[in-house]
Amino acid sequence: MNIILVALGGFFGSILRFYISQITGKRLIGTWIANISGSLLLAFIYYLHVNGQITASIWALLGVGFCGAYTTFSTFGNETLELIFDKKYKIAFLYVFTTLSVSFIVVSIVRYITY
């Protein structure tokens, strides 16, 4: 049953990720938004899961499936390499730095608030 829940969550996560990239019209900003908001969402879902407030099935649906498909590390890596190959070093650095640092900050805030 969990594999179906992961697939269902992934279905909706990937659709939302695609929608964000379409409305932003820019791959970098769309990926950045998805990764930051996905980190924030996953932190809340994880908190609820480890504290027994959501079931393993809901974790599979939202945490593993939805957030797994919604956030996109592979696209992040590819876009970073494209920037480097295009000799856009400053943008590549800012993209990597802000993606990682803001993700860590929002997760830390969630952990501080919820733990």
N, C-alpha and C positions, 0 to 999 in steps of 0.2 A: 504493500500500500504506500509506503514512504516514497518509493520511486515515482509513483504517479503524482504524489503531492509535490515532489521536487520538480518534476516536469511541468506541472501546472503553474507553479510559482515562477519557474524559468520562462515559461511562455509569456506571462504578463510582465515580468521584469525586462525581458528583451524588447517587448513592444514599447514599454515606457522609455527605455534607453534609446530606441530608434526614434521615437517621437521627439525626445529632447534634442537629439542631433538634427532633426528636421527643422524644429522651430528656432533653434539658435543659428542655423545656417553655417555654423563654424564647427569643425570637428574638435578642435582643442577645447573650446569653451563647453561644448556639449559633454565631452568626456570628463572634463574637470567637474562640472556640475553633478554628473552622475556619480563620480567617484566620491565626492565630498558628501553629497546627500545620502548616498548608499552607505558610507561609513557611519554617518550619524544614525541612520535607520537601523543598521545592523547592531550598533552598540546598544540601542534600546531593546531590540528584539533579544539579543544575547542576555541582557540583564534580566528580562522577563523569563527567559528560559532557565537560566541557572538558579533563579529564585522560585522556580516552580509555579510561576504565574501563567505560563502557557505550556501546552503539552508538547511532547516530542513531535507530534504530527504538525502542529502549527510552526514549530521551529523548522521542520523539513520544508514546509510550504513557503514560509516567509524568509527565514534566515538563509537556508541553503539554496532553495530554488530561486525565489524572487531576487534577493540581494546578490546571489551568485551570478545571475544573468544580467542584472541591472548594472552592477559595477563591472568595469572592464579593464583588467590589468593588461591584457594582451594589446588592446587598442592604445592604452597609455604608453606601453613600451614602443609600439610601432610609430606612434606620432612623435615620441621623443627622438627616435632614431632618424625620422624624416627631417626633423628640425636640425639635428646635428649634421646630416648629410648635406643639407641646404646651407650649412655654415651659419645658422641662426642660433649661435651658442648662448646668447643672453636669454632669448626666449625659451630655449630648451632648459637652461638652468632654472629660470623662474617657474616654468611649468612643473618640473620635477620637484623643486623646493616647495612651492605652494601646495601642490597636490599632497605631498607627504606631510608637510607641517600642519596644514589646515585639517587634514584627516586625523592626525594624531591629536590635535587640539580639540576637535569636536568630540572625539571618543573620550578624551580625558575629562571634558566637561560633563559628559553623560555619566561617566564613572563617578565623578565627584558628587554629582547631584543624586545619583541613585544608590551609591554604596555607603 
